[in-house]
Amino acid sequence: MAALFSETAPFFTPPSPAFEVQEPDTFALLDSSMRERFSSAAARPDARNAYQAWAARARGNPVPMLVDIPEDADEDRYRNDICAWRACGIDIRRVVSDPQTGLRGPNGPCLALDQAALVRGFPTDWIFQGPRGEVVRQIATASSPQVARALGDTIAAALRLGEAGAPVRQAADQEAQGWSRAKIDALHHADFERFVAELLHRDGFRVEQAGGGSGDGGVDVLAYDSLGYPIVVQCKHFQHGVKRSVPANVARELFGAAAIMRPHPRPFLVTNGRFTTDCRVWSTSEDRVRLIDGPTLQRWAVSGTHLSDVVARR
C-alpha cells in the first residue's frame, strides 16, 4: 500500500511491465548453480548423467511459481505446482539447505536455498535468518525485490514530479512538439540513437546503453522497464527517411542478437524511414520484432504517449 499527498498522487502510476513478459527459461536461470552443485558430486559416476537429464528437461521450460510445501502437507493440494516443476526436472517438494544433497531422485534434483532465492529474484548476496523451513517460507511468500524496487522508483518519480510542478512538465511537452520529420531526418545517426534513448527515458525506462558500435550485434539501445524487464533497440537512420526502407535481414539480425541474451529482451527496430513488406511480414509473424517507422516515431516523440501505447495502436 502506498499513501501520497493529494498534490503528488496524480503523478503516481503503479509499476507494470511495459510489454508482455517472457518468463525466464529454467535452464538459463539455474544452469550455473546446477553445474556447481553437480560438480561437487562429480566423483560419483552418475553425477554427469543426472545433470544431463535435468538439463534436457529444464531447457525451454519457463520457471514455475515458487511454492512452500510443508513436509506434512497433502501433496494433492499442490499437485499442479509439483507437476509444473517436475516438467522442468525439479522436485519442488523439498528445498535443501546443503547444496550437495538432494541432487538425484526419480523426479530430478531438489532446489537448494540459494536457488530458491534466485527463482524469487533475490540478489545472490541476500542474507536470510532462521532455520531452513523458515527461510523457505520467507523466500516463497516475500514480495519480489524487483517489484519492491519498481514501486519505490515510481513513488520517487511521483514525488519529483509533484515538486517540479506544471512549468517543468510544460517545458518538456513544448520540446517534444518541436520534433518534425525534417528535424528527425537531419539528425546524425549517433544523435538519432541518443534521441530514441531519450524517448525511452521519458517513458520511464532505465537506459543502460545509448549508442551502438562495431560488434554491437545490432543493439544500439538497451533499456529496462519499471519491473526490470529488458528491451533492445536497433536504430536505422536515413538522411531522406521517407524514401528509404529497412530490409528483413536487419530485423533477423536483431532477433538473433536478442535470442542469445539472458534474460530474453523484447526487440524493437526503429527507423525514420519505412520497412519493406518482407521485413513487416517476418517481424510481425509470431511477434518477433516490434517495428516503429517514421510516422510512428514522430507520433511517439510529439504526443508524449508511452511506447507501449504507441505500439499497441498501430
C-alpha positions as CSV (number, residue, x, y, z in Angstrom):
1,M,0.0,0.0,0.0
2,A,1.3,3.4,-1.0
3,A,-0.1,6.7,0.6
4,L,0.7,10.0,-1.1
5,F,-0.4,13.6,-0.5
6,S,-3.1,14.9,-2.8
7,E,-0.7,17.2,-4.8
8,T,1.6,14.2,-5.6
9,A,-1.0,11.4,-6.0
10,P,-2.0,12.3,-9.6
11,F,1.6,11.6,-10.8
12,F,1.8,8.1,-9.3
13,T,1.4,5.2,-11.7
14,P,1.6,1.6,-10.4
15,P,4.5,-0.2,-11.9
16,S,3.8,-2.8,-14.5
17,P,5.7,-4.5,-17.3
18,A,5.8,-2.2,-20.4
19,F,5.1,-5.2,-22.6
20,E,4.0,-8.8,-22.0
21,V,6.7,-10.6,-20.1
22,Q,8.6,-13.6,-21.4
23,E,9.1,-15.9,-18.5
24,P,12.7,-16.9,-17.9
25,D,13.9,-20.3,-19.1
26,T,14.5,-22.7,-16.2
27,F,17.8,-24.0,-17.7
28,A,19.1,-20.5,-18.4
29,L,18.3,-19.3,-14.8
30,L,19.6,-22.3,-12.9
31,D,22.3,-23.9,-15.1
32,S,25.2,-22.2,-13.5
33,S,24.2,-23.2,-9.9
34,M,23.2,-26.7,-11.0
35,R,26.6,-27.2,-12.7
36,E,28.3,-26.1,-9.4
37,R,26.1,-28.5,-7.3
38,F,26.7,-31.4,-9.6
39,S,30.4,-30.8,-10.0
40,S,30.7,-31.1,-6.2
41,A,29.5,-34.6,-6.6
42,A,31.4,-35.3,-9.7
43,A,33.3,-38.2,-8.1
44,R,30.1,-40.2,-8.2
45,P,29.7,-42.0,-11.5
46,D,26.1,-41.0,-12.1
47,A,26.6,-37.3,-11.4
48,R,27.1,-36.3,-15.1
49,N,24.1,-38.3,-16.3
50,A,21.9,-36.8,-13.6
51,Y,23.0,-33.3,-14.6
52,Q,22.3,-34.0,-18.3
53,A,18.9,-35.5,-17.5
54,W,18.0,-32.4,-15.6
55,A,19.3,-30.1,-18.3
56,A,17.3,-31.9,-21.0
57,R,14.0,-31.4,-19.1
58,A,14.7,-27.8,-18.0
59,R,15.8,-26.4,-21.3
60,G,12.9,-24.5,-23.0
61,N,10.6,-24.6,-20.0
62,P,9.6,-21.4,-18.2
63,V,10.3,-21.2,-14.5
64,P,7.1,-22.1,-12.5
65,M,5.9,-20.2,-9.4
66,L,7.9,-21.0,-6.3
67,V,5.7,-22.6,-3.5
68,D,6.4,-23.5,0.1
69,I,5.2,-27.1,0.5
70,P,5.2,-28.1,4.2
71,E,6.7,-31.5,5.0
72,D,3.3,-32.8,6.3
73,A,1.2,-31.3,3.5
74,D,-1.3,-33.2,1.4
75,E,0.5,-33.4,-1.9
76,D,-2.8,-33.5,-3.8
77,R,-3.3,-29.8,-2.8
78,Y,0.0,-28.9,-4.6
79,R,-0.3,-31.3,-7.4
80,N,-0.3,-28.7,-10.2
81,D,2.8,-27.0,-8.7
82,I,4.6,-30.3,-8.3
83,C,3.8,-31.3,-11.9
84,A,4.9,-27.9,-13.3
85,W,8.3,-28.1,-11.5
86,R,8.7,-31.8,-12.4
87,A,8.3,-30.9,-16.1
88,C,11.4,-28.7,-15.5
89,G,13.3,-31.5,-14.0
90,I,12.9,-30.2,-10.4
91,D,11.4,-32.0,-7.3
92,I,9.9,-29.0,-5.6
93,R,8.6,-31.0,-2.6
94,R,11.7,-30.3,-0.7
95,V,14.2,-27.4,-0.6
96,V,17.6,-28.3,0.8
97,S,20.0,-26.2,2.9
98,D,23.1,-28.3,1.9
99,P,23.5,-27.8,-1.9
100,Q,25.4,-31.1,-2.2
101,T,22.3,-33.1,-1.1
102,G,19.0,-33.7,-2.9
103,L,20.6,-34.0,-6.3
104,R,19.5,-37.4,-7.5
105,G,15.9,-38.5,-7.3
106,P,13.4,-40.1,-9.7
107,N,11.8,-36.6,-10.2
108,G,15.1,-34.7,-10.5
109,P,17.1,-32.6,-8.1
110,C,15.6,-30.5,-5.3
111,L,16.3,-26.8,-5.2
112,A,18.9,-25.5,-2.8
113,L,18.0,-22.5,-0.7
114,D,20.2,-20.1,-2.8
115,Q,18.5,-21.4,-6.0
116,A,15.0,-20.8,-4.5
117,A,16.1,-17.3,-3.7
118,L,17.3,-16.8,-7.3
119,V,14.0,-18.0,-8.6
120,R,12.2,-15.5,-6.5
121,G,14.5,-12.7,-7.7
122,F,16.7,-12.1,-4.6
123,P,20.3,-10.9,-5.1
124,T,22.9,-13.6,-4.6
125,D,24.3,-11.9,-1.5
126,W,20.9,-11.6,0.3
127,I,21.1,-12.9,3.8
128,F,18.2,-14.9,5.4
129,Q,17.8,-15.7,9.1
130,G,16.3,-18.7,10.8
131,P,16.1,-22.5,10.3
132,R,15.7,-24.0,6.8
133,G,11.9,-24.2,7.0
134,E,11.5,-20.5,8.0
135,V,13.9,-19.4,5.2
136,V,12.0,-21.3,2.6
137,R,8.8,-19.6,3.8
138,Q,10.4,-16.2,3.8
139,I,11.6,-16.7,0.2
140,A,8.3,-18.2,-1.1
141,T,6.0,-15.6,0.4
142,A,8.1,-12.4,0.2
143,S,7.3,-9.8,-2.4
144,S,9.8,-9.9,-5.3
145,P,12.7,-7.4,-4.7
146,Q,12.3,-6.2,-8.3
147,V,8.6,-5.3,-7.6
148,A,9.6,-3.5,-4.4
149,R,12.3,-1.5,-6.2
150,A,9.9,-0.7,-9.1
151,L,7.3,0.5,-6.5
152,G,9.9,2.7,-4.8
153,D,11.1,4.1,-8.1
154,T,7.6,5.1,-9.2
155,I,6.9,6.7,-5.8
156,A,10.1,8.7,-6.1
157,A,9.2,9.8,-9.6
158,A,5.8,10.9,-8.4
159,L,7.4,12.9,-5.6
160,R,9.8,14.6,-8.1
161,L,7.0,15.5,-10.5
162,G,4.9,16.9,-7.7
163,E,7.8,19.1,-6.5
164,A,8.6,20.2,-10.1
165,G,5.1,21.4,-10.8
166,A,3.5,22.3,-14.1
167,P,6.2,24.6,-15.6
168,V,8.7,21.8,-15.9
169,R,6.2,19.4,-17.5
170,Q,5.0,22.1,-19.9
171,A,8.6,22.8,-21.0
172,A,9.1,19.1,-21.7
173,D,5.9,19.0,-23.7
174,Q,6.9,22.0,-25.8
175,E,10.3,20.5,-26.5
176,A,8.6,17.3,-27.8
177,Q,6.3,19.3,-30.1
178,G,9.3,20.6,-32.0
179,W,10.3,17.2,-33.4
180,S,9.2,17.5,-37.1
181,R,10.0,14.8,-39.6
182,A,12.6,17.1,-41.2
183,K,14.3,17.7,-37.9
184,I,14.5,13.9,-37.2
185,D,15.8,13.3,-40.7
186,A,18.6,15.9,-40.2
187,L,20.0,14.1,-37.1
188,H,23.4,12.3,-37.3
189,H,23.0,8.6,-36.8
190,A,24.6,8.7,-33.4
191,D,22.3,11.6,-32.4
192,F,19.3,9.5,-33.6
193,E,20.3,6.7,-31.3
194,R,20.5,9.1,-28.4
195,F,17.2,10.6,-29.4
196,V,15.5,7.2,-29.2
197,A,17.2,6.6,-25.8
198,E,15.8,9.9,-24.5
199,L,12.3,9.0,-25.6
200,L,12.6,5.7,-23.6
201,H,13.9,7.6,-20.6
202,R,11.0,10.0,-20.9
203,D,8.6,7.0,-20.8
204,G,10.2,5.7,-17.5
205,F,12.7,3.2,-18.9
206,R,16.1,2.9,-17.3
207,V,18.6,3.3,-20.2
208,E,21.9,1.4,-19.7
209,Q,23.2,1.7,-23.3
210,A,22.6,4.6,-25.7
211,G,24.6,4.2,-28.9
212,G,26.0,1.2,-30.7
213,G,29.2,0.5,-32.5
214,S,31.2,-2.2,-34.2
215,G,30.5,-5.6,-32.7
216,D,27.3,-4.5,-31.0
217,G,25.3,-7.3,-32.6
218,G,22.7,-4.9,-33.9
219,V,21.8,-3.5,-30.5
220,D,22.1,0.3,-30.3
221,V,20.0,0.9,-27.1
222,L,19.5,-1.3,-24.1
223,A,16.8,-0.3,-21.5
224,Y,14.8,-1.8,-18.7
225,D,11.1,-1.1,-17.8
226,S,9.9,-0.3,-14.3
227,L,9.9,-4.0,-13.3
228,G,13.4,-4.7,-14.6
229,Y,12.5,-6.4,-17.9
230,P,14.8,-5.5,-20.8
231,I,14.2,-4.2,-24.3
232,V,16.8,-3.9,-27.0
233,V,16.6,-1.4,-29.9
234,Q,18.3,-1.2,-33.2
235,C,18.1,2.2,-34.9
236,K,18.2,2.8,-38.6
237,H,18.5,6.4,-39.7
238,F,18.4,7.8,-43.2
239,Q,19.0,11.3,-44.5
240,H,15.9,11.1,-46.6
241,G,13.8,8.8,-44.4
242,V,10.6,8.9,-46.4
243,K,12.4,7.4,-49.4
244,R,14.3,4.6,-47.7
245,S,13.2,1.2,-46.4
246,V,14.7,-1.2,-43.9
247,P,15.1,-4.8,-45.3
248,A,14.1,-8.0,-43.5
249,N,17.8,-9.1,-42.8
250,V,18.1,-6.2,-40.3
251,A,15.2,-7.5,-38.3
252,R,16.6,-11.0,-38.4
253,E,20.0,-9.8,-37.1
254,L,18.3,-8.0,-34.2
255,F,16.1,-11.0,-33.4
256,G,19.2,-13.3,-33.4
257,A,21.1,-10.9,-31.1
258,A,18.1,-10.8,-28.6
259,A,17.7,-14.6,-28.7
260,I,21.1,-15.3,-27.0
261,M,20.7,-12.6,-24.3
262,R,19.6,-13.5,-20.8
263,P,17.0,-12.7,-19.7
264,H,15.3,-12.5,-23.1
265,P,14.7,-8.9,-24.1
266,R,11.9,-7.6,-26.2
267,P,13.5,-6.4,-29.6
268,F,12.5,-3.1,-31.3
269,L,13.6,-1.8,-34.7
270,V,13.2,1.9,-35.0
271,T,13.7,4.0,-38.2
272,N,12.8,7.4,-39.6
273,G,12.1,5.6,-42.9
274,R,9.9,2.7,-43.8
275,F,10.1,-1.1,-43.7
276,T,9.9,-3.4,-46.7
277,T,7.0,-5.8,-47.0
278,D,9.2,-8.7,-46.3
279,C,10.5,-7.1,-43.1
280,R,7.0,-6.4,-41.9
281,V,5.8,-9.9,-42.6
282,W,8.7,-11.6,-41.0
283,S,8.8,-9.3,-37.9
284,T,5.1,-9.5,-37.2
285,S,5.0,-13.2,-37.6
286,E,4.9,-14.7,-34.1
287,D,5.6,-11.1,-32.8
288,R,9.3,-11.5,-33.4
289,V,10.3,-7.8,-33.6
290,R,8.3,-4.6,-32.8
291,L,8.6,-2.1,-35.7
292,I,8.5,1.7,-35.4
293,D,8.6,3.6,-38.7
294,G,8.9,7.3,-39.4
295,P,5.3,8.4,-38.9
296,T,5.0,6.2,-35.7
297,L,8.3,7.6,-34.4
298,Q,7.1,11.2,-34.9
299,R,3.9,10.5,-33.1
300,W,5.8,8.8,-30.2
301,A,8.0,11.9,-29.9
302,V,5.3,14.6,-30.3
303,S,2.4,13.1,-28.4
304,G,4.2,12.1,-25.3
305,T,2.3,8.8,-25.3
306,H,4.1,5.9,-23.7
307,L,5.9,3.5,-26.0
308,S,3.6,0.6,-25.2
309,D,0.5,2.6,-26.2
310,V,2.1,3.8,-29.4
311,V,2.9,0.3,-30.5
312,A,-0.4,-1.0,-29.4
313,R,-2.3,1.5,-31.6
314,R,-0.5,0.5,-34.7
